[in-house]
Amino acid sequence: MNMPHRDLDVRPILKEGGEPFSVIMDAVAELKPGQSLRLFATFKPIPLFQVLGSRGFTPSAREIGNGDWEVIFTPSDIATSRELSAPSTIASASADAWPPPSIQMDNRDLDPPEPLVRTLEGVEQLAPGETLVALLPREPLFLFDELKARGLAWRGTMETDGSYRIEIRAVEQEPSP
């Protein structure tokens, strides 16, 4: 017998301009082994596909009308045994090796997904070895996967006001032999 889905409707949070990521991740952490999460949202949450996919969940999405979406995240065997934790930073260089930032951004007052979009636009301007510093409204969990996929180094800290300061470095390419 299949276990019933855990239902989570984040449409009210989104309609009020809130960010439901922590609520979603809390729900995922509370799933029983083998249990799926059925998420209702006001848009197709494609960035979440990658985040939960890296944790062993497969998404199945369908539009249910009025621009709303139902997405079922089904766990694989990996997801039922893996601890769900925040991604680690890449520490490919010592703290002394990081140059002063060539780009500084304050994205704290932007609504999602603009902090992510603006930060990635800034990253595209970096030359190898250059560094970008961005202030963000919260810990950028979606951004970590993007930075990893692009082969960038980063480190970050939570600030006392609840914002997140991230330093991103374009890694210098090793010369070819």
Secondary structure, 3 states (H helix, E strand, C coil): CCCCCEEEECHHHHHCCCCCHHHHHHHHHCCCCCCCEEEEECCCCHHHHHHHHCCCEEEEEEEEECCEEEEEEEECHHHHHCCCCCCCCCCCCCHHHCCCCCEEEECCCCCCCHHHHHHHHHHHCCCCCCEEEEEECCCCHHHHHHHHHCCCEEEEEECCCCCEEEEEECCCCCCCC
